[in-house]
Amino acid sequence: MSMNPHETQPQSGPVFFERRELDLILRVYGRMVAQGEWRDYAMVGHKEFAEFAVFRRSGDAPLYRIEKRPALQTRQGQWAVIGEGGQILKRGRDLAQALRVFDGRRFQVID
């Protein structure tokens, strides 16, 4: 009996977000839009990772990127929040925990 080589290899297609994951991300996005911090977003599924990028204005470079890299799940975690300069602000195995990096920005003093 011959084995199909495609059955033993990982799925080769773009990585993307599951509905539950998108719900968590969009909850944070909605909060930040309501505060006037964010105005646009983009989602892209790449071969090895999925990316949700948020923008202050469309056409700008992304302020933050939320990445899902399943290959890193057993190492430092598949979730990362990356800042504007490319620095990793939070990484982990749990999306809700990684998104807490935005909790400190919930309230701002307005002059």
C-alpha positions as CSV (number, residue, x, y, z in Angstrom):
1,M,0.0,0.0,0.0
2,S,1.6,3.3,-1.1
3,M,1.3,6.4,1.0
4,N,0.3,9.7,-0.4
5,P,3.1,12.1,0.5
6,H,0.6,15.0,0.9
7,E,-1.0,13.2,3.9
8,T,2.2,13.2,6.0
9,Q,3.2,16.8,5.3
10,P,1.6,19.8,7.0
11,Q,-1.1,21.7,5.2
12,S,0.4,24.0,2.7
13,G,-1.9,26.9,2.4
14,P,-2.1,30.3,3.9
15,V,-2.5,30.5,7.7
16,F,-5.5,32.5,8.8
17,F,-7.5,33.4,11.9
18,E,-10.3,31.3,13.3
19,R,-13.6,33.0,14.1
20,R,-13.0,33.0,17.8
21,E,-9.6,34.6,17.3
22,L,-11.1,37.3,15.0
23,D,-13.8,38.0,17.6
24,L,-11.1,38.8,20.3
25,I,-9.0,40.9,17.9
26,L,-12.0,42.9,16.6
27,R,-13.2,43.6,20.2
28,V,-9.9,45.3,20.9
29,Y,-10.0,47.0,17.5
30,G,-13.5,48.4,18.1
31,R,-12.5,49.7,21.5
32,M,-9.5,51.5,20.0
33,V,-11.5,52.9,17.1
34,A,-14.1,54.3,19.6
35,Q,-11.2,56.0,21.4
36,G,-10.0,57.6,18.1
37,E,-6.7,55.7,18.2
38,W,-7.1,53.4,15.2
39,R,-9.0,54.1,11.9
40,D,-8.2,51.2,9.6
41,Y,-7.0,47.6,9.5
42,A,-5.8,44.9,7.0
43,M,-5.7,41.1,7.3
44,V,-3.4,38.9,5.3
45,G,-2.9,35.2,5.3
46,H,0.7,34.2,4.4
47,K,2.1,30.7,4.0
48,E,3.6,30.6,7.5
49,F,1.7,33.3,9.4
50,A,-1.5,35.4,9.5
51,E,-1.3,39.1,10.1
52,F,-3.8,41.6,11.4
53,A,-2.4,45.1,11.0
54,V,-3.9,48.3,12.4
55,F,-3.4,51.8,11.2
56,R,-3.9,55.3,12.6
57,R,-4.8,56.5,9.0
58,S,-5.1,54.5,5.8
59,G,-1.9,54.8,3.8
60,D,0.3,55.0,6.9
61,A,2.6,52.2,8.0
62,P,0.9,49.9,10.5
63,L,0.9,51.0,14.2
64,Y,0.7,47.4,15.4
65,R,0.6,44.0,13.9
66,I,-1.0,41.0,15.5
67,E,0.6,37.8,14.1
68,K,-0.3,34.2,14.4
69,R,2.6,31.8,13.7
70,P,1.4,28.2,14.4
71,A,5.0,26.8,14.0
72,L,6.0,28.7,17.2
73,Q,3.1,27.4,19.3
74,T,5.3,24.9,21.2
75,R,8.2,27.3,21.6
76,Q,7.6,30.9,22.6
77,G,4.0,30.9,21.5
78,Q,2.2,31.5,18.2
79,W,0.8,35.0,19.0
80,A,2.8,38.2,18.8
81,V,1.9,41.9,19.0
82,I,4.5,43.9,17.1
83,G,4.9,47.6,17.4
84,E,5.5,50.2,14.7
85,G,9.3,49.9,14.8
86,G,9.1,46.1,14.5
87,Q,9.7,45.4,18.2
88,I,7.8,42.5,19.8
89,L,5.6,44.0,22.5
90,K,4.1,40.8,23.7
91,R,4.4,37.1,22.7
92,G,2.6,34.1,24.0
93,R,0.5,30.9,23.5
94,D,-2.8,32.6,24.4
95,L,-4.3,35.3,22.2
96,A,-6.3,37.0,25.0
97,Q,-3.2,37.3,27.1
98,A,-1.2,38.8,24.2
99,L,-3.9,41.3,23.5
100,R,-3.7,42.6,27.1
101,V,-0.8,44.8,25.9
102,F,-3.5,47.2,24.7
103,D,-5.3,47.3,28.1
104,G,-3.0,50.1,29.4
105,R,-4.2,52.3,26.6
106,R,-7.8,52.0,27.6
107,F,-8.1,55.4,29.4
108,Q,-6.2,58.6,28.4
109,V,-6.1,62.0,29.9
110,I,-7.5,64.6,27.5
111,D,-6.5,68.3,27.9
